[in-house]
Amino acid sequence: MQTSSLEVLAMFDETIQAYMARLRGVNAVSDYAPILHTLKGAAAGVGAVGIATLARQAEQALKDGLPPQQEAIDDIGIAVEEVRAFIATQIVDLDD
């Protein structure tokens, strides 16, 4: 991978880590939508389709008036960790 692509992935890694922490710490239902929307957009922008899809589904459920489901949040968290692990391998490969 080119350095500029890795820089984008490194920034994405920081973004999804921060927004996942925010998602897990939400206290008000109204706070979920902007976090999910940001995760969805950031993930779509780098091709992390799994995260984008899960965030879109959770965002749509909120729009449909359904309360946030812990399972959906956990699924997003798993997808985030999988993507972060992939990014880490790419950055390590660059350092070698």
C-alpha positions in Angstrom: 0.0 0.0 0.0 1.2 3.5 -0.7 2.1 5.8 2.2 -0.8 8.2 1.6 -3.3 5.3 1.7 -1.8 4.1 5.0 -2.0 7.6 6.4 -5.7 7.6 5.5 -6.1 4.2 7.1 -4.3 5.4 10.2 -6.6 8.5 10.5 -9.6 6.2 10.0 -8.3 3.9 12.7 -8.1 6.8 15.2 -11.6 8.0 14.1 -13.3 4.7 14.5 -11.7 4.0 17.8 -12.8 7.4 19.1 -16.4 7.1 17.8 -16.7 3.5 19.0 -15.8 4.8 22.5 -18.4 7.5 22.2 -21.0 5.0 21.0 -20.4 2.8 24.0 -20.7 5.8 26.3 -23.9 7.2 25.0 -26.4 8.3 27.7 -29.2 9.7 25.6 -30.9 8.0 22.7 -30.6 11.3 20.7 -26.8 11.0 20.9 -26.7 7.7 18.9 -27.7 9.1 15.5 -24.8 11.5 14.9 -22.3 9.0 16.0 -23.7 6.2 13.9 -23.9 8.6 10.9 -20.2 9.6 11.3 -19.2 5.9 11.6 -21.2 5.1 8.5 -19.7 7.8 6.4 -16.1 7.3 7.5 -16.3 3.6 6.9 -17.9 4.0 3.5 -15.2 6.5 2.6 -12.4 3.9 3.1 -14.3 0.9 1.9 -15.0 -0.6 5.3 -18.3 -2.0 4.1 -19.1 -4.1 7.1 -18.9 -1.2 9.5 -20.8 1.1 7.2 -23.6 -1.5 6.7 -24.0 -2.1 10.5 -24.0 1.6 11.3 -26.5 2.2 8.5 -28.8 -0.5 9.9 -28.6 0.8 13.4 -29.2 4.4 12.2 -32.2 3.2 10.2 -33.6 1.4 13.3 -33.4 4.7 15.2 -35.2 6.5 12.4 -37.9 3.9 12.5 -38.4 4.7 16.2 -36.7 1.6 17.6 -34.5 1.9 20.7 -30.8 1.1 20.3 -30.0 -2.6 20.6 -26.9 -3.6 22.6 -26.4 -6.5 20.1 -26.2 -4.0 17.2 -23.7 -1.9 19.1 -21.7 -5.0 19.9 -21.7 -6.1 16.3 -20.4 -2.7 15.2 -17.7 -3.0 17.9 -16.6 -6.4 16.6 -16.5 -5.0 13.0 -14.4 -2.1 14.2 -11.9 -4.3 16.0 -11.6 -6.5 12.9 -10.9 -3.5 10.7 -8.5 -2.1 13.2 -6.6 -5.4 13.3 -6.3 -5.3 9.5 -5.1 -1.7 9.5 -2.4 -2.7 12.1 -1.1 -5.4 9.8 -0.9 -2.9 6.9 1.0 -0.4 9.0 3.4 -3.1 10.3 4.0 -4.3 6.7 5.1 -0.8 5.8 7.5 -0.6 8.7 9.2 -3.9 7.6 
